[in-house]
C-alpha cells in the first residue's frame, strides 16, 4: 500500500478522533489455527488496528494454501477504517472481506431505541488495470463520524440520518442520539448478521451488551471482528477474473450518469473505485473529483 493512501489516511483519522479511549498495551497476540481455513486471534485488549492487520495476514496465508481463510478476532478494540486491512488482501492478489461490530447506536427498522452498532463491512476486489473495487460502508445511513463532524461545524444534518432521545428524527447534530439503519430494513438486517458473525461467532457480546466507547473508559470493550481472504484463482472465472473486474469498472464509468453507482474517493491518488448507493452520494464524489 502506498504511503498516504486513502485507507491509511482514513485509518489515521479514525485513530486520532477516538484516541481518548483507554487501550491496554498489546502484550501478546495468540493465533491458534482451528482448521485448514479458519483461525481465532485473541487481541489481548490491545489496538484493534494491530490485531486486524495480523488477522488479515493470517487469512492471506490460509487462502494461499486452502483457497480461503477466515479469521475471527476477540478481545479487541476499535480498529479504524476496514479498508486499511482490505488493501493488504488486494496487495496479496486476493479478495478481502472484513466485518466489525460496534456498541449500540442504530435503531432497528421502525424502532425508537438503539440495538446494534453501525457494524461496518468492507469488500475489496483487485482488478487487472485501473482501480480495484472497494465497498466500505457502515450499516447505518451514515457513519457516526459524519454526525460528529457536523457537531463540530455546527451545521444541520439531513432528517433521515438520526433520531433524538425521544426517537424523533432530527436535523440538529447536537440532539442526534441514535442513527438510522441504511436503506431501512436492509441495513438493519445486515447489522444484525454482522453482530452474529463477529461478536457471537468469536465468543464476545452483541448489540446493547457491548460497552460503549465513551462510557467507562477503563472498562474493556471486548470487540470482535471477522476478516477473510479469498483466492479467486480457485474458481472457474479465475483466469480472467481481474480482467473482467477491470472491464466492469470501465463499463460503470462509461454508463450514463448519475445512474452509474460508481465514484472516486476524495483523495483520488489511491485510484480506488468505491461503490456507493444513492444519487446524492455519487454526484457529490464525482463533483469533488471533477469527473462530471
N, C-alpha and C positions, 0 to 999 in steps of 0.2 A: 504494500500500500504506500502510495506516495505521501511525502510529508505534507501536512496541512490539507489532506484530503477532506471531503465533505464529512465522511464518517468520523475521522479523527477530530475535526473541529467540533462536530456535534457532541461527541463524547466528552471533550474537554468542557464545553459549555454546560453540559448536564452535571459534571462533577463540581464545577465552580458554583452553580446555582444551588447545589444541595450539600455543600461542604460542612454545614453545621451539624450534621448527623454524626454521632459517635460511631466509629468503626473500630473493632478490636484488631490489633496487629495480626497480620497473617502469619501464623506460626507453622502451619503445615497444611498441605492440600493432599488429601487422600483420594486416590483414583482407582478403586477396585473395579476390575472388569467383571461383569456379570454374565457375559456371553460373547460370542464372536462379533456381535454388532451392538452391544449395549454396555454401559458403564454408569457408575454413580460417582460423583465428586462431592466431597464434604468441604465446603468453603471455609470452615473454621471461623465463621463470623467475620471474615475479612472483607476486603474490597471486592465487590461483585465484578468489576472490570477485569481484575486479575484472574479470578476464578473462571469466568466465562471465556476468557482468552485461552486458558489451559483446556477448558472443556471442548472448545471448537477444535483445538489442535488434536486432541484425543479422538474426536469424531472423525476428523480427516484421516487419521491413521487407520481407523477401523474401516472407513469407506474404501480405502485403497486395498485392504485385504479382503473385505467381505461385500463390498459394493455399497454399503450403507453403514452409518454409525450414529447411534443415538446416545446422548449423554445427559443424564439428569443431574441437576445441581441442587444441593440442600445446604442449609446453614449459611446463607449468603446475605448480601445487602443489595442496595440499588446498584444497577450495573450500567447506567447511562444508555446511550444510543445503541440499539441492537445491530444496526448496520455496521458498526465497528467490527463486530465478530463475523458478520456475514461476508465482508470483504476478504477476510482471511480464508474462508472456504473458496471463494471465487478465485483468489490468487493461487490456490492449490488446484484449480481447474475442477472444482466440484460445485454442485448446487448446495447452497447453505440455507438452513432453516433455524429460526430462533424464536422462542416464546419466553415471556417473563410475566410474573404476577406482580401486583402492587396492592397496597392497602385500599380499603373500600373508599369509593368516591363516585361511582357510577350507579345511577338508579336503574333498576330493571325496567324494561319497556312497560310503560303505563303506570309505573310506581312513583313514589314520592320520597323514599328514603334509599340511601345507597346500600349496595351489597357487594358487588365485585369492584376491583380496581380498574384502572384504564387498560391493564393487561395487554401490552403491545405484542405485536407479531412482526416478523420480518422474513422475507424470502429474497434470496439473491441468486440470479441465474446468469452464468457467463455467456458471452457472445463471441463469435469469431472475429468481428471487427466492430468498431464503434462502441457505444456504451452498453454495459450489461443491463439487465432488467432487475430493479430492486424495488420491492414493495415493503415499506417500513411504516407502520401505522399503529396507532392506539385503537382500541375497540370502543372508545368514546368518540363523540362527534369531533372533538379536538383534544389534543394532549393538554394536560393541565398547565404546561409551560406557557401556552398562548394566553391563558387567562391570567396567570401570574404576571406576564409581561404587560397585559392591558392594565392591571392594577398599578404597576409602576409608572405607566404612562398616563394614568387617569383618563382612559378613553373607554367608551362603551363597547360592549360585545354584542353579537347577534343574539336574539332571544331564543334561538334554538340550541345554544351551547350549554347553558347551565340553569340550575334551579337555586332558589334561596332556601333557607332553613324550613320554610313552610311548604316546600315542594312546588312553588310557583316559578314559572320561567322569569328570568331577569336579564336586563341588559347592563346592569351595574356590576362590574367585575369585583367590587368590594363586597357585594352582597351574595356573590356566587359561592355556594357551599357544596353543591353536588353537580356532577357532569351528566349529560345525557348520552345514551348509547348511540354509536354510529349507525345510521340507517335504521333506527328503531329496533325492532325485534332481532334484526340480523346481527347488529353489533352486540346486543345483549347476549344472544346465543353464543357468539364467538368468545365473549368474555368469560362466560361460564365454562366453556370447554377448555380454554387456556388455563383457568384456575385448576381444573381437574388434571390436565397434562403437566402442570408444573407442581403446584402445592401438594395435591393428593398423591400423584404418582411418585413424588420424591419424598413422601413422608412428612410433609410440612402442613401448614394451616391453609385456610382458604377464606376468601371474602372478608366478612367482618371480624374474623378471628386473627387477622394479621395485624400486629402492632403498627400504628400509624407512624409515618416518617417523622413528623414534627411533634409527636406527643412526648412520651417519656424517652428522652434522648439516651438514657443509659440502659434501656431495655433492648434486648436482642430481637431483631425482626424475623430471623429465620426464613428469609425469602427463598423461593425456589425458581429454577429456570430449566428449560429444556433446549438443548442445542443438537443439531443434526447436520450431517454432510451426506450427500448422495452422489455416487459416481454415475454420471449419465451414460458413460460408455457401456454399462452393463445392460442397456435396453436396445430394442430394435432400432430406434432412431438415433442411437449413439454416434455412428459415423458422420452424420450430417447435422447433428444436434446444434452445435454452435453456429453453423452457417444458417440454419433455419431460424434460430433466435435472432440473428442479425437481420435476416430478411423480414421477420415480424416487426422488429423495431423500425426498420426503414419504411414498411408499409403504414405503420401507425403514424409516423412523422409526415407521410405523404397524404394521409387521409384528410378529408375536408374538416376544417376547424370551425367551431370548437368541439366537434363531436369526438375527435380522437382523444382517448384518455391517456395522454402522454404529455410529459412536460419536463423541463430542466430544473434541477435543483438551483437554489440561489447562487451557489458557488459552482459554476458550470465547469470549472477546471478539472473536476473529477470525471467528467464525461459519463455521468450516470443517468440512465433513462429511468426516472421514477414514475411509477404507475399510480395515478391519483383518481379519485372518484369525485365527480361534481364539476360542473362547468365553471363555477366561480374560481375554484382552486386551479383548474387547468389554465384558464385565461390569465390568472394572476401570475403564475410562474412563467408562462410564455412571454408576458409583458416584461417581467424582470430580466429575462434572458434575451430580449429583443428578437424573438422568433415569430411574432405575429404581425 
